[in-house]
Amino acid sequence: MNQYLVPAGTTGDSGSSVLIDPESAGWTYCGLEVLEMQPGESRQLATGAGEVAVLPLAGECVVEVEGKRFDVDGRDNVFSGIAGFAYVPFHTEMQVTSPTGGEIAVCSAVATRRIDPYVVPAKAVAVEVRGAATASRQINNFLNAESWEADKLIAVEVLTPEGGWSSYPAHKHDEMSDVEVELEEIYYFRIAGDHGSGFFTCYTMDGDIDETVTVHDGDTFLVPRGYHGPAAAFPGHHMYYLNVMAGPSPERKWSICNDPRQVPAMESLLSLGPDPRLPLTAAD
C-alpha cells in the first residue's frame, strides 16, 4: 500500500469520511477531518492544540463558539460554488450544526498564538486564475498566506477543468531558505461525475520518493517533502482539491521552488492565456 496515498473510505470514523492528524500522517503540523452530517445534526468539537478553518464542501453550517454564532455560507458541492469559512483558535470548544446536512471540512494546524474566532463570507473569498492554456487552474484563496489571519494554517481550494493540468510546474516547499519555506501539505481530491479519476505526482530529485498515482473521488495524498505536481484531470471529469499546509516557520508564509526542468515548458504556454472555461465557480 502506498504510504502517501490515503484512499477514500480507509480513514475516518462513524461521523467522518476523512480523519488525518499529525500522528496518523507521521508528521508534526497539519491535519484534516471531513465531517459527514445529517440534516439538523450538531457536533461538539474541541480544537485542542490546533487552530482550524471550518469549510462547507457540500451543504451549509453554523458554528457556535465563545458565545458567537457564525452562519457559514455553503454550496451544493465543490463544483457548484464557493463557500465561506469560520476560523476557530486552538484550545477552544465549538458546536458545528448543519441545517441542510452535508460534508464539512475541518482544516487544522498546530498553533502557538491565539487569534479570536471570526467568519468570512463566500463573496469575500479571493479567486485567482493561475497558469495558462492546458495548465490553468482556479484557486479559491480562502485562507492562503495573504488572506485573513491565522498563526500557522494555510489552506486553499484548487479547481482543474476536465482534461487540464494543475500544480504545474511541480514545486516544493520542504526546507527553510531565502526562497523557500518548509510546509507539510495535504491534498484532498474530489472528482466530478461518475467513475472519474485523475493523476498526481510527488517525487524527490534523489529518487527517495517517486510516486505517480491514480486519484479517485475522496482520496487524500500526503506530501511530507519533495516536488509535487502536476495533477491531471481526466477528460470529462473536473478535478477539485483542498490543500492544507503548515510548518515550523515563525512567519506564516508560502514560498516555493519550481522544478527547473519544467519551467521552460510553462513559460512557452503563458502567451496563450488562461483556459477560457475558468473560473469554474463563483460565490453566487
Residue, then its C-alpha position, 0 to 999 in steps of 0.5 A: m500500500n502506498q504510504y502517501l496515498v490515503p484512499a477514500g473510505t480507509t480513514g475516518d470514523s462513524g461521523s467522518s469520511v476523512l480523519i488525518d492528524p499529525e500522528s496518523a500522517g507521521w508528521t508534526y503540523c497539519g491535519l484534516e477531518v471531513l465531517e459527514m452530517q445529517p440534516g439538523e445534526s450538531r457536533q461538539l468539537a474541541t480544537g485542542a492544540g490546533e487552530v482550524a478553518v471550518l469549510p462547507l464542501a457540500g451543504e451549509c453550517v453554523v458554528e457556535v463558539e465563545g458565545k458567537r454564532f457564525d452562519v457559514d455560507g455553503r454550496d451544493n458541492v465543490f463544483s457548484g460554488i464557493a463557500g465561506f469559512a469560520y476560523v476557530p483558535f486552538h484550545t477552544e470548544m465549538q458546536v458545528t450544526s448543519p441545517t441542510g446536512g452535508e460534508i464539512a471540512v475541518c482544516s487544522a494546524v498546530a498553533t502557538r498564538r491565539i487569534d479570536p474566532y471570526v467568519v468570512p463570507a463566500k463573496a469575500v473569498a479571493v479567486e485567482v486564475r493561475g497558469a495558462a492554456t492546458a495548465s490553468r487552474q482556479i484557486n479559491n484563496f480562502l485562507n492562503a498566506e495573504s488572506w485573513e489571519a491565522d498563526k500557522l494554517i494555510a489552506v486553499e481550494v484548487l479547481t482543474p477543468e476536465g482534461g487540464w493540468s494543475s500544480y504545474p510546474a511541480h514545486k516544493h516547499d520542504e526546507m527553510s531558505d531565502v526562497e523557500v519555506e518548509l510546509e507539510e501539505i495535504y491534498y484532498f481530491r474530489i472528482a466530478g461525475d461518475h467513475g472519474s479519476g485523475f493523476f498526481t505526482c510527488y517525487t524527490m530529485d534523489g529518487d527517495i520518493d517517486e510516486t505517480v498515482t491514480v486519484h479517485d473521488g475522496d482520496t487524500f495524498l500526503v506530501p511530507r517533502g519533495y516536488h509535487g505536481p502536476a495533477a491531471a484531470f481526466p477528460g470529462h471529469h473536473m478535478y477539485y482539491l483542498n490543500v492544507m499546509a503548515g510548518p515550523s516557520p515563525e512567519r506564516k508564509w508560502s514560498i516555493c521552488n519550481d522544478p527547473r526542468q519544467v519551467p521552460a515548458m510553462e513559460s512557452l504556454l503563458s502567451l496563450g492565456p488562461d483556459p477560457r472555461l475558468p473560473l469554474t465557480a463563483a460565490d453566487 
